[in-house]
Amino acid sequence: MAAGQVVLLRSSLSSLGHVDGGADTVVAALRAVLGPGGTLAVPAYSPQNSDTSPQYRAAVAGMTAEEVARHRAAMTPYDPATTPSSGIGRIAERVRTLPGARRSAHPHTSFAAVGPLAAAVTDGHALDCLLGERSPLARLYDLGAFVLLLGVGYAKCTAFHLAEYRRTGTPPRRSYRAVVADARGRRWTEFVDVDVDDGDFARIGADFERACETRRGRVGHADSRLFPIRSAVDHAATWLAAHRPATPS
């Protein structure tokens, strides 16, 4: 990782071992390496705003119909400025809350970024494009970003999701719903998009590492990897075309 780069980070603070200052220290160190010309991006997902997410199904498991109705009524609409991220880790959440950070508009799969290209990364995130061509992942690809896996493995490599949209054939699709707020007030919105699935990302990553050059190292107690997003996405698209069935175009 070098000054001026654009970096997509996936991370686990606990994997690093004890860090004085916690996530604040890690984010400050990353930004110091990138310098004032660098941009740091993270996923800032919020599955708690969806009733089609595994998190929602777990939350309502065992509830009565009346309890489910109360739970749904209490679900807070997505707000890029205030909705916390979930399941992405403390380092990513700290990036989201930094002064000057930008966040994309998607109620499920937003990204946050800080740095001079933050707006270029986060603007224009379409509702019916979780992680595809009209999402920050495609903007990061266009910008030639690097991916930094800090204490997490390829199973958490968000960049591979873009390859799900780029493999040959037509990827399977499904409906998604989220609670949002707009000029019409609080409401549920539904859209159809690719049925994203990270179940084989660890296998993709192992194959990618055998075929492509990556930089590996230790940060604290954590194994870390750094590699170009374009190499990762291109390799994953080829792998998926060969290993996942797709609906013919």
Disulfide bonds with the S-S distance in Angstrom:
none
